[in-house]
Amino acid sequence: MKELIFRDVENEIVFVNNDKVFAESRTIAAKFNRRHDHILNLIDGAIGDISKTGFTGTIPTFGERKYKTSQGNTYIYYELDRKAFMFLMMKMKGAKADLFKLEFIEAFDNMEQWIKDRAVGRGVRLSMTDSIKNFLPESPNKKFKYSNFTNLVYKTVLGKSKKQITEEFGEFESLRDICTEEQLKQIQDIENEISVLLKYGLDYSAIKEHLNK
């Protein structure tokens, strides 16, 4: 069986919060091999420069946050959206800096595409659950069909049930949040196929047999 590999969320240089992509100042400092306080000074300068422009459009987001060290000291860091990151990058010079800029820009692009795929996937998932509700006959065990079909999707695409994946990789708020873009698209394809087969009157056993061919 092919090794199951998910997104390496812990080592990604950008992250998602409320379906928006951000880069963190500490990550930027580490990637560019700069001291964090140097990056903070550049951010303070960027915020000051923006405030002087009188710009009335959408302002870049420099979200100020705080963290506490193991010694109990509290420090500031920032979460930057794409616009804030691009504005800050105007202050970073050098060939190596240009390479890191391109890596971050690509990371923003990839994560924004992932968010779009995840949103499409939610709609496809809803379509499948609606098909289960509308096209499967009522029975005392019908409520279990949702988890049965979910596991069928995961086994078809990922080779393992949700329980098996959780035991191997740990608990997640949503398994799909750690799936790669390719895995999300494969899951969408299978859920779309299940929805169609349910509308044609196939039951769980027949759909499982069809997908396992």
Buried (B, 14 or more C-beta within 10 A) or exposed (E): EEEEEBBEEEEBBBBBEEEBBBBBBBBBBEBBEBEBEEBBEBBEEBBEEBEEEEEEEEBBBBBEEEEEEEEEEEEBBBBBBBBBBBBBBEBBEEEEBEEBBEEBBEBBEBBBEBBEBBEEBEEBBEBBBEBBEEBBEEEEEEEEBBEEBBBBBBBBBBEBBBEBBEEEEEEBEEBBBBBBBEBBBBBBBBBBBBBBBBEEEBEBEEBBEEBEE
